[in-house]
Amino acid sequence: MTSRLQVVVGDISLQSVDVIVNAANQRMLGGGGVDGALHRAAGPDLLAACRQVPEVRPGVRCPTGEVRITPGFLLPARFVIHAVGPVWRGGGHREAELLAACYRSALSVAKQHGCRSIAFPGISTGAFGFPVDAAARIAVTEALQFLDVESEFETVLLVAFSKEAAVILRTVAAEASDGAG
């Protein structure tokens, strides 16, 4: 595993990076899990900023597979990138493709905004039910492909909520690094 890709266990809202990725829903108005924790930690200005994001259709500010960016407000990050991952429906409904798009888009938007470090939660692995091992493979693959091309980018943190999820992420990252050499 490259030192630029790191797996940590902890609270994503406490990560000192340029941008924290929020596992958001399409409405972008807060919720449970990572979304709720980031909204609480960032303060009420985050919700106000999300409300300013125009709806692309009624009730949808950010469609599944896409991202939107807001300031980080009280978070230790300059920005929050809101990524809407897919709800797991068995794997036959483009879930892997949509989840990969979230990671690629978040990394691209971070770079466009001059960021050099980013922290990702396990997008879609909570209430959206995406299997952790499959999501870990997607997260690691997208991060390593990005870092391979973007030499100026310093750090991609994959923030695991549990030790078990961290073990899966570290195993997948080690396997990917072994396969690349």
Protein Blocks (a to p, Z undefined) as FASTA:
>chain_A
ZZkbccdeddfklpccfbdcddddfkonopehjllmmmmmnommlmmmmmmpccfbghia
bdghiacdddekjafbfbdcdddddddehhpnommmmmmmmmmmmmmmmmmnopabdcdd
dehklmnopafklmmmmmmmmmmmmmmmmmmbmbdcdddfbfklmmmmmmmmmmmmmmmZ
Z
